[in-house]
Amino acid sequence: MNAKRIYRLYKDLGLQIRNKTPKRRVKAKLREDRTEAVHSNDVWAMDFVHDQLATGHKIRVLTVVDTSSRFSPAVDPRFSYRGEDVVATLELACRSVGYPKTIRVDQGSEFISGDLDLWAYQKDVELDFSRPGKPTDTDVIEKPFYAGLASPRGRLRHREMKRA
């Protein structure tokens, strides 16, 4: 039976359709109560920057930015990322800088993983997920490359070009 027929049968019999319970823990918060960062380590924004090497290999760079001070506690380039790699990078950054109260992330597979959710729950860090299709929710990192040196991506590319 398809979903439409099951839905019609449930409605005809007056049954309620079971709502699925979310598997996410307490530390994922709703979008309505977003506040601006006042102090350092209040809110971090985290996203990936993609680029291609001269050899043709694609590289992903995990970029973490403190939205208050614009300080970047972690910039970690790798060829592939999993949820546990994100957790390892965050743990390394938090040892030197301290744990943030909130981390703003998009809906990427590495950020919705159980590993990151468990880490945030254990460390009392809230994960603030952006709305799907709204890259401006993590606008600190999502500024395009052509924004010059004012954006983290522009500074990152400029720094890597100077090093090469």
N, CA, C and O of each residue as an XYZ file, in Angstrom:
656
protein
N       0.830     -1.187      0.000
C       0.000      0.000      0.000
C       0.871      1.245      0.000
O       1.934      1.291      0.618
N       0.392      2.237     -0.704
C       1.160      3.475     -0.720
C       0.728      4.396      0.424
O      -0.248      4.119      1.121
N       1.454      5.474      0.605
C       1.225      6.373      1.729
C      -0.125      7.078      1.642
O      -0.759      7.328      2.667
N      -0.570      7.401      0.429
C      -1.857      8.089      0.273
C      -3.020      7.210      0.732
O      -3.947      7.686      1.386
N      -2.962      5.928      0.383
C      -4.036      5.022      0.772
C      -4.054      4.824      2.296
O      -5.117      4.809      2.915
N      -2.888      4.675      2.874
C      -2.824      4.526      4.330
C      -3.354      5.772      5.015
O      -4.073      5.669      6.009
N      -3.015      6.943      4.506
C      -3.504      8.197      5.071
C      -5.028      8.271      4.977
O      -5.691      8.674      5.932
N      -5.588      7.878      3.817
C      -7.042      7.901      3.642
C      -7.728      6.939      4.592
O      -8.768      7.272      5.160
N      -7.158      5.736      4.778
C      -7.738      4.758      5.690
C      -7.701      5.258      7.134
O      -8.665      5.086      7.879
N      -6.593      5.874      7.522
C      -6.504      6.431      8.866
C      -7.581      7.494      9.084
O      -8.229      7.520     10.129
N      -7.768      8.370      8.093
C      -8.770      9.426      8.203
C     -10.183      8.856      8.258
O     -11.018      9.329      9.029
N     -10.450      7.833      7.433
C     -11.775      7.216      7.422
C     -12.103      6.558      8.755
O     -13.247      6.612      9.206
N     -11.117      5.940      9.388
C     -11.347      5.258     10.659
C     -11.233      6.199     11.857
O     -11.468      5.789     12.993
N     -10.872      7.456     11.606
C     -10.766      8.436     12.684
C      -9.526      8.246     13.548
O      -9.496      8.688     14.696
N      -8.514      7.600     13.011
C      -7.272      7.383     13.750
C      -6.346      8.582     13.587
O      -6.437      9.332     12.615
N      -5.469      8.742     14.545
C      -4.476      9.807     14.444
C      -3.196      9.235     13.861
O      -2.789      8.116     14.175
N      -2.577     10.027     13.009
C      -1.310      9.608     12.420
C      -0.218      9.838     13.440
O      -0.120     10.917     14.025
N       0.599      8.827     13.652
C       1.660      8.884     14.651
C       2.730      9.877     14.200
O       3.235      9.803     13.080
N       3.056     10.787     15.080
C       4.155     11.717     14.819
C       5.458     11.071     15.247
O       5.533     10.455     16.309
N       6.474     11.210     14.430
C       7.774     10.659     14.781
C       8.434     11.555     15.827
O       8.400     12.780     15.712
N       9.021     10.952     16.824
C       9.720     11.722     17.833
C      11.117     12.058     17.320
O      11.768     11.205     16.716
N      11.586     13.274     17.547
C      12.919     13.625     17.054
C      13.995     12.848     17.804
O      13.887     12.629     19.010
N      15.031     12.434     17.080
C      16.114     11.676     17.684
C      17.203     12.578     18.244
O      18.164     12.102     18.849
N      17.050     13.866     18.042
C      18.052     14.808     18.496
C      17.943     15.032     19.996
O      16.852     14.964     20.562
N      19.053     15.295     20.627
C      19.046     15.525     22.065
C      18.637     16.953     22.371
O      18.199     17.681     21.480
N      18.773     17.349     23.598
C      18.277     18.638     24.070
C      19.064     19.814     23.506
O      18.527     20.919     23.434
N      20.291     19.619     23.113
C      21.154     20.739     22.780
C      20.896     21.360     21.410
O      21.494     22.389     21.096
N      20.038     20.782     20.593
C      19.664     21.422     19.337
C      18.498     22.350     19.637
O      17.462     21.897     20.123
N      18.646     23.623     19.360
C      17.616     24.558     19.758
C      16.817     25.051     18.563
O      17.225     24.882     17.414
N      15.688     25.656     18.846
C      14.817     26.172     17.805
C      15.328     27.507     17.295
O      16.086     28.190     17.984
N      14.916     27.884     16.090
C      15.423     29.086     15.439
C      14.870     30.382     16.006
O      15.486     31.430     15.817
N      13.740     30.356     16.688
C      13.067     31.596     17.062
C      13.847     32.448     18.057
O      13.746     33.674     18.018
N      14.618     31.831     18.943
C      15.251     32.591     20.012
C      16.712     32.922     19.733
O      17.544     32.876     20.639
N      17.026     33.251     18.493
C      18.403     33.582     18.136
C      18.754     34.972     18.666
O      18.023     35.940     18.455
N      19.886     35.044     19.355
C      20.349     36.317     19.900
C      21.729     36.626     19.337
O      22.446     35.733     18.885
N      22.080     37.872     19.369
C      23.386     38.297     18.885
C      24.450     38.018     19.939
O      24.167     38.025     21.137
N      25.670     37.775     19.483
C      26.784     37.519     20.390
C      27.248     38.826     21.011
O      27.425     39.828     20.319
N      27.442     38.806     22.316
C      27.895     39.992     23.030
C      29.364     39.864     23.410
O      30.135     40.814     23.273
N      29.745     38.690     23.885
C      31.115     38.442     24.330
C      31.775     37.388     23.449
O      31.115     36.694     22.676
N      33.060     37.289     23.583
C      33.787     36.237     22.895
C      33.345     34.882     23.445
O      33.062     34.761     24.637
N      33.286     33.878     22.599
C      32.830     32.520     22.915
C      31.334     32.435     23.222
O      30.881     31.424     23.759
N      30.569     33.459     22.899
C      29.109     33.345     23.006
C      28.574     32.498     21.860
O      27.907     31.488     22.083
N      28.871     32.915     20.630
C      28.350     32.235     19.448
C      29.483     32.024     18.451
O      30.214     32.956     18.115
N      29.613     30.797     17.989
C      30.525     30.475     16.906
C      29.691     30.104     15.693
O      28.586     29.581     15.831
N      30.215     30.374     14.509
C      29.611     29.923     13.258
C      30.577     28.933     12.616
O      31.793     29.126     12.647
N      30.022     27.874     12.037
C      30.872     26.820     11.502
C      30.320     26.360     10.158
O      29.127     26.087     10.024
N      31.203     26.279      9.165
C      30.801     25.823      7.838
C      32.039     25.363      7.074
O      33.170     25.519      7.534
N      31.799     24.799      5.910
C      32.886     24.319      5.065
C      33.137     25.280      3.920
O      32.205     25.860      3.364
N      34.408     25.442      3.573
C      34.836     26.175      2.400
C      35.425     25.130      1.453
O      36.247     24.310      1.862
N      35.005     25.160      0.198
C      35.463     24.177     -0.780
C      36.396     24.851     -1.771
O      36.203     26.011     -2.133
N      37.409     24.113     -2.207
C      38.305     24.618     -3.223
C      38.905     23.421     -3.959
O      38.716     22.271     -3.565
N      39.624     23.716     -5.025
C      40.239     22.664     -5.818
C      41.725     22.967     -5.953
O      42.119     24.093     -6.256
N      42.535     21.950     -5.725
C      43.977     22.102     -5.839
C      44.393     22.092     -7.306
O      43.598     21.760     -8.185
N      45.630     22.454     -7.558
C      46.146     22.457     -8.926
C      46.177     21.051     -9.514
O      46.127     20.888    -10.733
N      46.257     20.040     -8.661
C      46.259     18.649     -9.125
C      44.869     18.156     -9.491
O      44.727     17.070    -10.053
N      43.845     18.938     -9.182
C      42.477     18.545     -9.484
C      41.736     17.966     -8.296
O      40.524     17.762     -8.369
N      42.434     17.696     -7.200
C      41.777     17.165     -6.010
C      40.947     18.259     -5.337
O      41.384     19.404     -5.222
N      39.764     17.893     -4.902
C      38.925     18.842     -4.180
C      39.286     18.794     -2.706
O      39.526     17.725     -2.145
N      39.320     19.964     -2.089
C      39.681     20.067     -0.681
C      38.553     20.778      0.059
O      37.940     21.708     -0.466
N      38.289     20.333      1.273
C      37.278     20.951      2.122
C      37.982     21.516      3.343
O      38.832     20.856      3.942
N      37.628     22.734      3.706
C      38.241     23.393      4.849
C      37.136     23.711      5.848
O      36.219     24.475      5.549
N      37.227     23.121      7.031
C      36.284     23.444      8.100
C      36.691     24.777      8.703
O      37.800     24.914      9.221
N      35.809     25.751      8.640
C      36.093     27.089      9.133
C      35.173     27.383     10.303
O      33.951     27.308     10.172
N      35.752     27.715     11.436
C      35.001     28.076     12.631
C      35.345     29.514     12.968
O      36.520     29.864     13.081
N      34.311     30.365     13.133
C      34.526     31.784     13.381
C      33.708     32.211     14.594
O      32.526     31.887     14.699
N      34.346     32.942     15.514
C      33.638     33.549     16.640
C      32.920     34.783     16.099
O      33.569     35.700     15.594
N      31.586     34.820     16.197
C      30.826     35.901     15.559
C      31.005     37.238     16.260
O      30.744     38.278     15.655
N      31.437     37.247     17.501
C      31.627     38.506     18.211
C      32.961     39.155     17.856
O      33.009     40.334     17.505
N      34.038     38.387     17.947
C      35.363     38.960     17.750
C      35.936     38.717     16.355
O      36.990     39.257     16.022
N      35.247     37.902     15.525
C      35.707     37.521     14.183
C      37.004     36.710     14.231
O      37.683     36.555     13.216
N      37.338     36.203     15.399
C      38.508     35.338     15.560
C      38.150     33.939     15.062
O      37.039     33.458     15.282
N      39.081     33.307     14.405
C      38.838     31.963     13.884
C      39.619     30.947     14.717
O      40.827     30.800     14.531
N      38.942     30.240     15.637
C      39.654     29.276     16.475
C      40.087     28.018     15.740
O      40.988     27.316     16.197
N      39.454     27.722     14.599
C      39.834     26.505     13.872
C      39.646     26.703     12.373
O      38.589     27.139     11.915
N      40.684     26.377     11.626
C      40.642     26.291     10.168
C      41.361     24.996      9.833
O      42.586     24.918      9.928
N      40.601     23.976      9.440
C      41.169     22.640      9.286
C      40.905     22.101      7.883
O      39.771     21.732      7.576
N      41.937     22.045      7.015
C      41.746     21.516      5.657
C      41.905     19.994      5.621
O      42.807     19.436      6.246
N      41.016     19.339      4.880
C      41.094     17.888      4.659
C      40.467     17.570      3.315
O      39.753     18.387      2.733
N      40.745     16.375      2.835
C      40.135     15.938      1.582
C      38.724     15.413      1.808
O      37.877     15.534      0.923
N      38.459     14.842      2.956
C      37.100     14.385      3.266
C      36.845     14.582      4.746
O      37.772     14.557      5.557
N      35.597     14.777      5.089
C      35.198     15.024      6.470
C      34.058     14.106      6.854
O      33.178     13.809      6.046
N      34.085     13.663      8.099
C      32.973     12.944      8.700
C      32.625     13.658      9.999
O      33.329     14.578     10.417
N      31.555     13.238     10.626
C      31.131     13.869     11.868
C      32.174     13.784     12.966
O      32.360     14.732     13.728
N      32.853     12.651     13.047
C      33.870     12.489     14.090
C      35.082     13.379     13.838
O      35.761     13.774     14.787
N      35.367     13.703     12.572
C      36.463     14.627     12.261
C      36.118     16.047     12.725
O      36.975     16.774     13.226
N      34.853     16.424     12.549
C      34.405     17.747     13.010
C      34.541     17.835     14.525
O      35.001     18.846     15.054
N      34.137     16.768     15.226
C      34.236     16.743     16.687
C      35.695     16.840     17.132
O      36.001     17.562     18.081
N      36.594     16.126     16.464
C      38.017     16.178     16.822
C      38.578     17.588     16.627
O      39.348     18.068     17.459
N      38.201     18.248     15.543
C      38.671     19.613     15.289
C      38.120     20.581     16.330
O      38.847     21.437     16.832
N      36.835     20.445     16.654
C      36.243     21.319     17.666
C      36.866     21.108     19.036
O      37.119     22.070     19.762
N      37.111     19.873     19.386
C      37.704     19.577     20.691
C      39.097     20.183     20.795
O      39.471     20.710     21.843
N      39.858     20.111     19.724
C      41.193     20.706     19.705
C      41.119     22.224     19.845
O      41.912     22.820     20.573
N      40.174     22.846     19.155
C      40.023     24.306     19.242
C      39.525     24.731     20.621
O      39.960     25.753     21.152
N      38.621     23.952     21.199
C      38.053     24.329     22.492
C      39.050     24.170     23.635
O      38.929     24.848     24.655
N      40.020     23.296     23.481
C      41.039     23.157     24.522
C      41.862     24.424     24.672
O      42.272     24.775     25.779
N      42.105     25.110     23.568
C      42.945     26.308     23.633
C      42.143     27.588     23.849
O      42.653     28.533     24.451
N      40.903     27.641     23.373
C      40.123     28.873     23.428
C      39.009     28.814     24.463
O      38.638     29.842     25.030
N      38.478     27.639     24.715
C      37.326     27.484     25.603
C      36.098     27.094     24.786
O      36.077     27.251     23.566
N      35.084     26.587     25.467
C      33.879     26.121     24.793
C      32.908     27.272     24.561
O      32.724     28.113     25.440
N      32.289     27.318     23.391
C      31.288     28.360     23.140
C      29.950     27.974     23.770
O      29.735     26.821     24.144
N      29.067     28.945     23.879
C      27.713     28.641     24.360
C      26.863     28.064     23.237
O      26.068     27.150     23.456
N      27.037     28.607     22.024
C      26.229     28.202     20.877
C      27.123     28.098     19.651
O      28.060     28.878     19.479
N      26.816     27.117     18.798
C      27.487     27.005     17.509
C      26.418     27.017     16.428
O      25.520     26.174     16.425
N      26.516     27.978     15.506
C      25.581     28.049     14.376
C      26.126     27.216     13.226
O      27.253     27.417     12.772
N      25.310     26.283     12.765
C      25.711     25.403     11.682
C      24.574     25.280     10.680
O      23.426     25.606     10.981
N      24.912     24.801      9.472
C      23.862     24.545      8.486
C      23.418     23.091      8.616
O      23.757     22.420      9.590
N      22.670     22.612      7.646
C      22.089     21.276      7.712
C      22.974     20.227      7.036
O      22.463     19.208      6.573
N      24.276     20.452      6.969
C      25.173     19.507      6.320
C      25.228     18.176      7.054
O      24.960     18.112      8.254
N      25.571     17.121      6.341
C      25.556     15.785      6.934
C      26.555     15.652      8.079
O      26.322     14.879      9.008
N      27.656     16.387      8.030
C      28.637     16.320      9.105
C      28.110     16.998     10.368
O      28.492     16.627     11.478
N      27.241     17.985     10.204
C      26.755     18.753     11.347
C      25.513     18.143     11.987
O      25.234     18.408     13.156
N      24.773     17.342     11.254
C      23.594     16.704     11.842
C      23.902     15.291     12.317
O      22.992     14.534     12.653
N      25.170     14.940     12.346
C      25.568     13.590     12.747
C      25.365     13.404     14.247
O      25.304     14.367     15.012
N      25.263     12.149     14.638
C      25.106     11.821     16.046
C      26.345     12.135     16.859
O      26.253     12.422     18.052
N      27.512     12.081     16.214
C      28.764     12.369     16.921
C      28.805     13.817     17.407
O      29.132     14.079     18.564
N      28.474     14.750     16.523
C      28.484     16.163     16.899
C      27.378     16.451     17.915
O      27.577     17.236     18.842
N      26.231     15.828     17.748
C      25.121     16.034     18.679
C      25.485     15.544     20.074
O      25.203     16.220     21.063
N      26.102     14.385     20.159
C      26.514     13.841     21.455
C      27.588     14.710     22.090
O      27.550     14.961     23.294
N      28.551     15.176     21.286
C      29.605     16.055     21.803
C      28.999     17.334     22.372
O      29.365     17.768     23.464
N      28.073     17.932     21.631
C      27.447     19.176     22.093
C      26.643     18.943     23.369
O      26.634     19.791     24.261
N      25.981     17.822     23.456
C      25.198     17.507     24.643
C      26.106     17.328     25.861
O      25.794     17.819     26.946
N      27.218     16.633     25.685
C      28.137     16.388     26.797
C      28.868     17.652     27.238
O      29.163     17.815     28.422
N      29.160     18.540     26.302
C      29.922     19.753     26.613
C      29.024     20.957     26.899
O      29.523     22.063     27.110
N      27.710     20.753     26.909
C      26.728     21.812     27.182
C      26.844     22.966     26.178
O      26.834     24.138     26.555
N      26.953     22.608     24.899
C      27.023     23.569     23.804
C      25.748     23.406     22.976
O      25.388     22.290     22.603
N      25.069     24.509     22.691
C      23.854     24.440     21.889
C      24.198     24.492     20.407
O      25.031     25.298     19.990
N      23.567     23.642     19.611
C      23.712     23.674     18.162
C      22.527     24.428     17.591
O      21.381     24.015     17.767
N      22.794     25.523     16.913
C      21.755     26.352     16.316
C      21.759     26.094     14.813
O      22.613     26.609     14.092
N      20.806     25.297     14.345
C      20.760     24.918     12.939
C      20.062     25.992     12.119
O      19.036     26.535     12.529
N      20.629     26.289     10.957
C      20.007     27.251     10.061
C      18.834     26.602      9.349
O      18.720     25.377      9.294
N      17.973     27.432      8.811
C      16.842     26.917      8.051
C      17.350     26.385      6.719
O      18.254     26.970      6.122
N      16.780     25.284      6.249
C      17.227     24.750      4.958
C      17.037     25.771      3.834
O      15.976     26.386      3.719
N      18.056     25.944      3.020
C      17.986     26.876      1.904
C      18.210     28.316      2.286
O      17.979     29.203      1.464
N      18.655     28.590      3.513
C      18.892     29.957      3.963
C      20.345     30.113      4.399
O      20.636     30.070      5.595
N      21.266     30.295      3.444
C      22.680     30.422      3.813
C      22.989     31.687      4.595
O      24.067     31.793      5.179
N      22.078     32.644      4.625
C      22.329     33.871      5.373
C      22.213     33.661      6.875
O      22.558     34.556      7.646
N      21.731     32.488      7.311
C      21.688     32.214      8.741
C      23.082     32.027      9.322
O      23.293     32.288     10.506
N      24.032     31.584      8.517
C      25.436     31.509      8.932
C      26.239     32.490      8.075
O      27.255     32.127      7.483
N      25.771     33.723      8.020
C      26.329     34.711      7.092
C      27.763     35.100      7.402
O      28.436     35.669      6.543
N      28.248     34.816      8.585
C      29.626     35.166      8.925
C      30.593     34.413      8.021
O      31.627     34.954      7.629
N      30.262     33.172      7.688
C      31.139     32.357      6.850
C      30.669     32.334      5.407
O      31.491     32.185      4.502
N      29.386     32.475      5.166
C      28.826     32.288      3.835
C      29.063     33.436      2.869
O      28.556     33.401      1.747
N      29.817     34.450      3.268
C      30.096     35.542      2.342
C      30.908     35.007      1.178
O      31.805     34.189      1.385
N      30.627     35.437     -0.021
C      31.295     34.849     -1.187
C      32.755     35.271     -1.298
O      33.210     36.197     -0.627
N      33.481     34.553     -2.175
C      34.902     34.812     -2.380
C      35.154     36.223     -2.897
O      36.184     36.821     -2.586
N      34.238     36.755     -3.673
C      34.496     38.056     -4.272
C      34.333     39.207     -3.283
O      34.483     40.369     -3.661
N      34.031     38.905     -2.037
C      33.881     39.962     -1.035
C      35.226     40.528     -0.605
O      35.287     41.411      0.251
N      36.291     40.028     -1.189
C      37.602     40.567     -0.875
C      38.121     40.046      0.449
O      37.751     38.954      0.880
N      38.973     40.819      1.093
C      39.591     40.377      2.334
C      38.698     40.606      3.537
O      39.092     40.283      4.658
N      37.494     41.158      3.339
C      36.599     41.407      4.469
C      35.949     40.133      4.969
O      35.520     40.085      6.122
N      35.859     39.099      4.147
C      35.196     37.869      4.565
C      36.238     36.834      4.985
O      37.385     36.890      4.542
N      35.839     35.885      5.844
C      36.788     34.823      6.224
C      37.270     34.017      5.023
O      38.431     33.610      4.984
N      36.396     33.780      4.041
C      36.818     33.042      2.851
C      37.863     33.829      2.068
O      38.841     33.259      1.585
N      37.657     35.147      1.943
C      38.607     35.975      1.221
C      39.961     36.018      1.916
O      41.003     35.933      1.266
N      39.943     36.150      3.248
C      41.197     36.153      4.008
C      41.898     34.809      3.904
O      43.120     34.744      3.768
N      41.110     33.729      3.969
C      41.690     32.390      3.879
C      42.352     32.176      2.525
O      43.478     31.685      2.448
N      41.652     32.544      1.459
C      42.213     32.364      0.118
C      43.445     33.242     -0.065
O      44.434     32.791     -0.643
N      43.409     34.492      0.417
C      44.539     35.399      0.300
C      45.757     34.834      1.042
O      46.873     34.877      0.524
N      45.546     34.308      2.249
C      46.632     33.745      3.045
C      47.243     32.533      2.345
O      48.463     32.374      2.328
N      46.401     31.684      1.771
C      46.917     30.483      1.105
C      47.641     30.843     -0.201
O      48.614     30.185     -0.571
N      47.172     31.873     -0.888
C      47.841     32.303     -2.119
C      49.216     32.880     -1.819
O      50.162     32.658     -2.574
N      49.334     33.633     -0.702
C      50.616     34.202     -0.335
C      51.613     33.102      0.040
O      52.804     33.201     -0.256
N      51.102     32.044      0.699
C      51.967     30.955      1.143
C      52.491     30.143     -0.021
O      53.601     29.615      0.047
N      51.711     30.030     -1.099
C      52.091     29.183     -2.247
C      53.156     29.808     -3.112
O      53.570     29.214     -4.107
